[in-house]
Amino acid sequence: VWLDCGMPLLDINGTSLFYEDTKGSGPPILFSHGLLWSGEMFSAQIKALRTSHRCICYDHRGQGQSPPSPTPFDMETLFDDAVALIEKLELGPVHFVGLSMGGFVGMRLAARRPEYIKSLVLIETAADPEPRLNIPKYKALALLASLLGYRMLVPPIMKIMFGTAFRQDPQRAELRRKMEDHLASLRPAETQAALRSVIRRRSIEQELASIQTPTLVLHGSEDTAIRLPRAQKMAEAIPGARLVLIPRAGHTSTVEEPEAVTAALAAFYQHL
């Protein structure tokens, strides 16, 4: 636990979600993480923004410190979880920040439950279904993880998750080791369900035009998991959305270039 939170597990939708809450009277920001990670991927942003905002992050079911989901789930379930969390914590409308998988949730929230979303930040994410060419690769990864565990798969996953600049920077060897240790410790049975929810997700492209909330799209210039044209297409379909490129970042810019992401968020919130 790296934030001050008295009751870190929240019972919703027949499962429990681990969450952390800085409390305080500032406007709430809700952070939603990417596949295989946890809310800790936003620790730098929360540290910087907690003086002006109430920051809440949560771990998707079966990921991070949330216990395994008792039932099968898909992306729509994760959308329902986010709605239930906002309601149970009585957050009212939130500034929502979603990275990759968290962005899939954020778009659904902004399109379908606009009363709960004050603004939307989408990081390294896309509105289309998973590209057909990626699916066999991710299925093979899931199969190998179930047979061998994640430790053997750390090098290829690091290549998917992080850009070249981060992976080759000698100054960040210790941070890379921390990321590698997290991946090596993943529980295959629980990540399988999350991986399936991502692979099988339906497109939300047809709902983007209905998003009326102020939207900022951040994208790592070295992201190979979701390439820039997909993010550009999403940004163009959301009325008034602005796209900002994060140089030297791959698919996890909040960790790779934390200051750049935090500065972009702070500037966005200042003008709302």
Secondary structure, DSSP 4 states (H G I P E B T S, - for coil): --S--S--EEEETTEEEEEEE--SSSPEEEEE--TT--GGGGHHHHHHHTTTSEEEEEPPTTSTTSPPPSS---HHHHHHHHHHHHHHTT--SEEEEEETHHHHHHHHHHHH-GGGEEEEEEES--SSPPPTTHHHHHHHHHHHHHHH-SGGGHHHHHHHHS-HHHHH-GGGHHHHHHHHHHHHT--HHHHHHHHHHHHTPPP-GGGGGG--S-EEEEEETT-SSS-HHHHHHHHHHSTT-EEEEETT--S-HHHHSHHHHHHHHHHHHHT-
